[in-house]
């Protein structure tokens, strides 16, 4: 039996998935791990806990499919993490992840100095607390001992590959999301490194997403199996969902994002979107929101203490009409990235009345997260003729949410047979790397069509959503 293994290192879990050559899921294993918030604005994880999750899920696949071994193993990973390691390659800091806002004052300082546009034009990444660039500056100013003692500064996929192969490498799609890489040279930018006092020797070597490695010490049975580094979870999700020109891919997992693959760089004069290098012919343009499924999880666990899973919990919203009976939720519980890039943004539940109940709040939450995505896409609509939307991530199993998405955007929303698009995209990337032809297209399992009346209502509600943020943003501290 031939199969390929895709490993998706996500924010809250690792998913290792065995795929047939036509993209059918043969076997899947997942292991979760927590995010710790030891101080306000801090979001950290244990790199070794994630490493163990990767190893265990891969070993589980190998056990279940024994004696067959994969023809390749390829990787997808969340972006923007930062780990300081010593000369032995051991962490001397936690993994500071994308949701961490401790560097928000650093980002604000750069914006007030009018340097943000310069950094953006070099890197394609708007200046924000999530970026390793800002986190490194924060370490330098606030944890100088760790900053000085660190042998290398790396991300979580770099840490995994270090433990597998004993080398420091970063794929170009994740390097593009650090705020440290020059988008034209595809190398660490000397001027930016000079601003934070980091020499390029303290960073990993940048390689293309199809770079192949062999003989991982940790898996004796996979000594002759090519390991392909793959790319960022966002890039791999797009590759896994569709290759159709003009198709927008929207992913909601812990966070949420909207992305397009384009054939030339696209810089937004207002710095609302990112533009990441993917490979020599492609770039990834779009934006991500800090606030996705994690907001529903928070609402379910902290307020309603529901025993339902997230999808079952959100189905309560089906009893409420569009607009949640006047409730509007600005779901900025973790600050916000695109398109407002405001680390100080806070959550607001507007219009609450005594007759509102749980179903109204759940509906307002689903709509609020969707409005964030709709806002991200406004710059994309200005430059690209969008034809369809592909939904990926955990929310692709949530039918009420998918209908809200279709109604807000006024586009058909397509759901592929597999929702593990980042893992499948990594496998597709790996197949290209080793010269295997990818002949199949992802099969569409279901399509959601927009309701014109609901869309007209949502447009007005979205405009109010935007006005509320503009009216209140100066009150956030």
Secondary structure as UniProt FT lines:
FT   STRAND          4..9
FT   STRAND          13..19
FT   TURN            21..22
FT   STRAND          25..32
FT   TURN            40..41
FT   STRAND          44..45
FT   HELIX           47..64
FT   TURN            65..67
FT   STRAND          72..77
FT   STRAND          82..85
FT   TURN            87..88
FT   STRAND          95..96
FT   TURN            98..99
FT   TURN            102..103
FT   HELIX           104..112
FT   TURN            113..114
FT   HELIX           116..123
FT   TURN            129..130
FT   HELIX           132..142
FT   HELIX           144..149
FT   STRAND          152..154
FT   HELIX           156..165
FT   STRAND          169..171
FT   HELIX           172..175
FT   TURN            176..179
FT   STRAND          181..182
FT   TURN            183..186
FT   STRAND          187..188
FT   HELIX           190..196
FT   HELIX           200..202
FT   STRAND          205..207
FT   TURN            209..210
FT   STRAND          212..213
FT   TURN            217..218
FT   HELIX           220..222
FT   TURN            223..224
FT   STRAND          226..232
FT   HELIX           233..241
FT   TURN            245..246
FT   STRAND          247..252
FT   STRAND          256..262
FT   TURN            269..270
FT   STRAND          274..279
FT   TURN            280..281
FT   STRAND          282..289
FT   HELIX           293..298
FT   HELIX           299..303
FT   HELIX           310..314
FT   HELIX           315..319
FT   TURN            322..323
FT   HELIX           324..326
FT   STRAND          328..330
FT   TURN            333..334
FT   TURN            338..340
FT   TURN            343..344
FT   STRAND          348..350
FT   TURN            354..355
FT   HELIX           358..383
FT   STRAND          388..392
FT   HELIX           394..397
FT   HELIX           399..409
FT   STRAND          413..416
FT   HELIX           421..433
FT   TURN            434..435
FT   STRAND          444..448
FT   HELIX           452..472
FT   HELIX           473..475
//
